Amino acid sequence: MDGPENNDLTKQRIMAKETKNPENRDREKNDGTQRKYEKELTLQIELTGAEKVTIMELLKCVRGLFFIACRCIGMDKYKITMTNAVGKSRLLDGFKIGTTIVMAKELNNDELVVSFLTLPTYISDQEIIDKLHGWGVSAISPIKRRTWPGTNIADGTRSSLIVSGPSSSAAVN
């Protein structure tokens, strides 16, 4: 049975095999086990120094620490995901490639700056803090009022550093 139905069936089987589990398709190691791409094992790397270091030189230097992903996020800045906490800890110590210093730091994506644009100036900071708590976030810095350049006249914009969730015990009240 080599008709068109058989060819279509073969193509469907091949496609089904390739897309069997599309979420994890690229995560399998050669031995069939699954890789884990965890945010907790991801570090931001920054290269500082006059000597230019290529991405391949960087990858060769961290190869022994067992990383599974590397993404360029800017000039001399990368995010590297490690396979385990030991490699992560060793990378946090930093190292040199020639005269270039390689520094790693943890990701702190639970903090961000929010701005409230064109608010009426009579709204109090406490009202803003109460609204943030209602949204499940807390201000961890004082709320700042933006002013017109060269004056102390408020323009209606306020900003603050916030953290999400109840874990913010150092929240500003």
C-alpha positions, 0 to 999 in steps of 0.5 A: 500500500504505497498510495497517497494515504500511506504517505500522508499517514507516514508524514502524520507519524513523523510530525506527531513524533516531532511535536509529541511534547513541544514544550519539552522538545528542546529540553532533552539531554542526549541521555533522554533526561529533562533539563531544568531551566530555572529562574533561581539558577539564572545569573546576570553576567557583566564583563568589564575591562578594556580587552574585548571578550567574545561570547565563545571565550566566555562560554569556554571559561564557564563550560566546566561550571555546567551551564545550559543556556546563555542569552546576550542582553546587551553589550557585554551583558549576558544571562546564564542559566546553570544546571545546579546551585554549586555552579551558580555559587562558583560563578557568583565568585567572579573571575577574569578572562585576560584583563577583563573582569567577569562579575555575576549577580542574581536576578532580582525581578521581584522589584521594579519602579512604577510611575503614576502619570498625571495624578491629581496633586491632592491625592495623598501618598497614603492613598497610593500605598493603599491602592498598591496593597490592594493590587498585592504589591508594596512600596519599598521606597518613598513615593517621589513627586516629579517636578517641572525642571528647575522648579519645585512645582509638581507635575502630577507624576509620582514613582516608587520602587515596589515589590510583589507579594506579602514577602515585603516586610520592609514595605514603606507605610 
